Amino acid sequence: MLLGAMLGTNDLAKAGVFYDGLLRTINMVRTMEVEGEIGYGVAGGESCFWILTPFNKEPATVGNGVQISFQASSNEEVEAFYRAALALGGSDEGAPGYRYLPHYFGAYCRDIDGNKLHVVCVDGSEDIE
């Protein structure tokens, strides 16, 4: 079972501002902060997503083929997440819209370090295969 996901950053303070604003759009909040890392999750819950400076003190780099996906509860949250990412200094990787299946509404962006992010709302009307 997956416990969570982590992404590296080269500026934890700036990344914290970015993710505080971004994840608020899907009802996630900062749940912990220790030296070198910040955790996010639902209010009152455990951290399930972290941003951190690499332990080995080398620069954080983007993984080819790496993507973190977040679940939104509505198409409006998908759109808000995408708009927030761009407003906070992220970049576009695919505007909000229906993809793959008729009930799969998603968007793609990159954070300020170039990490690829995906946000999706699946209405549950059909099984995903």
Residue pairs with C-beta under 8 A, 6 or more apart in sequence:
3 48
4 47
4 48
4 49
4 50
5 48
5 49
5 50
5 68
6 37
6 49
6 50
6 51
6 52
7 49
7 50
7 51
7 52
7 60
7 68
7 111
7 113
7 115
8 51
8 52
8 53
8 54
8 60
8 61
8 113
8 115
9 15
9 51
9 52
9 53
9 60
9 111
9 112
9 113
10 53
10 59
10 60
10 113
11 112
11 113
12 36
12 37
12 38
12 51
12 52
12 53
14 112
15 38
15 51
15 111
15 112
15 113
16 30
16 33
16 38
16 51
17 88
18 88
18 89
18 90
18 111
18 112
19 30
19 38
19 40
19 51
19 111
20 30
21 84
21 87
21 88
22 81
22 84
22 85
22 88
22 90
22 111
22 117
23 29
23 40
23 49
23 70
24 84
25 72
25 77
25 80
25 81
25 84
26 70
26 71
26 72
26 73
26 77
26 81
26 119
27 42
27 43
27 73
28 40
28 41
28 42
28 49
28 70
29 40
29 41
29 42
29 43
30 38
30 39
30 40
31 39
31 40
31 41
31 43
31 45
31 46
31 47
32 38
32 39
32 47
33 39
36 52
36 53
36 55
37 50
37 51
37 52
37 53
38 50
38 51
38 52
39 47
39 48
39 49
39 50
40 47
40 48
40 49
40 50
40 51
41 47
41 48
41 49
49 68
49 70
53 60
54 60
60 113
62 113
62 114
62 115
62 116
66 115
66 116
67 108
67 116
67 117
67 118
68 115
68 116
68 117
68 118
69 117
69 118
69 119
69 120
70 81
70 117
70 118
70 119
70 120
71 119
71 120
71 121
71 122
72 78
72 81
72 119
72 120
72 121
73 121
74 121
75 96
75 105
75 121
77 119
77 121
78 96
78 105
78 106
78 107
78 119
78 120
78 121
79 96
79 107
81 107
81 109
81 119
82 95
82 96
82 107
82 109
82 119
85 91
85 109
85 110
85 111
85 117
86 92
86 109
88 112
89 112
90 109
90 110
90 111
90 112
90 117
91 109
91 110
91 114
92 108
92 109
92 110
93 108
93 109
93 110
93 116
93 117
94 106
94 107
94 108
94 109
95 107
96 105
96 106
96 107
97 105
97 106
97 107
98 104
98 105
99 105
99 106
101 122
101 126
101 128
102 125
102 126
103 122
103 123
103 124
103 125
103 126
104 120
104 122
104 128
105 120
105 121
105 122
105 123
106 118
106 119
106 120
106 121
107 118
107 119
107 120
108 116
108 117
108 118
109 116
109 117
109 119
110 116
110 117
111 117
122 128
